Amino acid sequence: MASPVPTLGALLRGLRSRNNWTLKQMSEESGIPISTLSKVEHDRLTLTYDKLYQLSQRLGMRMSELFAETDDDASQPVTARRSLGDMARSVRVETPNYDYYYLCTELRRKRMIPVISKIRAKTAEQFGELVRHAGEEFVYVLKGRIIVATEFYDPVTLEEGQSIYIDSNMGHAYLAAEGCDEAEVLAVMSSADEELMQSLLGMHEEKKSEQLQVASGQAAQPRDRRVTGRGGRRKAAAA
C-alpha cells in the first residue's frame, strides 16, 4: 500500500526537526508567527506564495527545497498517488492583475500543475511581457470572458465553457475581455520538467514586480506586444 503523501505541514515539521528547532525558534528564523506555523503544521492553514517565498529567503533556501524529496523518498517508487484540493488549501500568488491558486501542492514531482486563476488585467500594458515556460497548458473558462494573446496567433476571445490548449513555450497572456472586471479560469500546465512548479513560482515573482512597477508608472514598455489584431488567424509560422 502506498505511503501517505506528505502535506505542507508535514514538510515544515520535517524541516524544523532536521534543524532541531522549536516552533519559537522556527518563528524567529522565518519571521512567521508561531500561531501560523502551528496551524500549518497541523494542516489547518496553508501559506500564501509570499509567505513561502519569505520562508525560503529567511532560511537561505530555494523555494524548490521546501518541497524537495529526501534521499529516502527519492528511492521509493511513486504509485497510487492522489490529492484532494480546494482553494482554502492552495498556494496563493496574488498580484495587482491576477490571482493564482495552485492546487494539490503537497504532491511533489507532478507532471501536471492544476491552477485556478482570477484574471483582472485588461490591457497588454497591465499584463506586461508575454510569458513563456516549459511544456503545454490547457485553460478552461469558468466565469467571465478572457482574451488569449499568443506570440504566433491573433488574439481570441473565450466565453464561459470554452477552452484552449497551447504550447507554453510560445509567448502568451490571458486578459479579462471587455465588460468583464474579473474572469476565473481553470488551467492545467504539464511538462516533463520536474522543476515546472518552481519555474512557475519564480515567473510569478518577476511578473508581480513588473506589474507593480507598471502600476506606479516606473516600468519600461513591454518588449513583446503582439496582442492586437483580428481574431483567430495564425500570424506567423510556429515551430
Secondary structure, 3 states (H helix, E strand, C coil): CCCCCCCHHHHHHHHHHHCCCCHHHHHHHHCCCHHHHHHHHCCCCCCCHHHHHHHHHHCCCCHHHHCCCCHHHHCCCCCCCCCCCCHHHCEEEECCCEEEEECCCCCCCCCEEEEEEEECCCCHHHHCCCECCCCEEEEEEEECCEEEEECCECCEEECCCCEEEEECCCCEEEEECCCCCCEEEEEEEECCCCCHHHHHHHHHHHHHHHHHHHHCCCCCCCCCCCCCCCCCCECCCCC
